[in-house]
């Protein structure tokens, strides 16, 4: 015998079939593991050294003051995360997305972050000493007083970045890097070989701090103001 449904019952079935499938909410109570979802979770002031967060969704996660040294962030998404005074020292973050993070005074010392994106990030006074950053992007990043001591910056994009008072003087450039429209007020470039750098203009060089051993691209000249006096914070 044929079953007959009321108009209201048919309407309910139609609405159920057309309803969007709800996405799984972030599991903020879960322990660190690859590909987990900590989106918008609060993970402040914790000891999370050696965490395996490869491919994890860490969008807008708050890691302020947290120790994440020696962790695995390969291909993880940390866009808009808070890393204020956090430590990622010695971590692996190849291909990770750090776009628009807030990372004032964060430590990225000795991090392996080849091909990572720091585009639009707030990285004032961040420590990148010894970091491996080949082909990373710092486009439109705020890098005031950031320290790149002995960091490998081959192929890095600093286009439109604020490098005011950043220290690149002991960085390693084994090939071209891009500085198009970067703000280089008192940027330390003493001793650097920038002869293969792209996008550099004389106005940027006139603002920066180099010395007689700084090598510039063809067509640019050493300013009469070099070397700059030592800066005292």
Secondary structure, DSSP 8 states (H G I E B T S, - for coil): ------HHHHHHHHHHHHS--------TTS---TT-B-TT-B-TT-B-TT-B-TT-B-TT-B-TT-B-TT-B-TT-B-TT-B-TT-B-TT-B-TT-B-TT-B-TT-B-TT-B-TT-B-TT-B-TT-B-TT-B-TT-B-TT-B-TT-B-TT-B-TT-B-TT-B-TT-B-TT-B-SS--B-TT-B-TT-B-TT-B-TT-BS--HHHHHHSB--TT-B--TT----TT-S------
